[in-house]
Amino acid sequence: MTSRTEKDVIPQAQPPAPGDKRALPAAALAVLKNPKVQEAVVDKGIEVVGKLVDKQFENIEHAQNKAANFLKKEVGV
């Protein structure tokens, strides 16, 4: 993969508001600053999105086949 630039790095996290349930522990923030971890997260994200796209294509193909079969029965093609 290409080298990372300053803009590719996760920005410094702001201190969470009191009672913020989304706040990450300091250890998690420290790990996320690691460029290797960021690269792994991006790679995993790409993998997950690829699987979602493949599943969507399967769903579309299934719907097209179902529609074609319906039309064959109705029209008698």
Sequence and secondary structure as in RCSB ss.txt:
>XXXX:A:sequence
MTSRTEKDVIPQAQPPAPGDKRALPAAALAVLKNPKVQEAVVDKGIEVVGKLVDKQFENIEHAQNKAANFLKKEV
GV
>XXXX:A:secstr
     GGGS        TT TT   HHHHHHHTSHHHHHHHHHHHHHHHHHHHHHHHHHHHHHHHHHHHHHHHHH
  
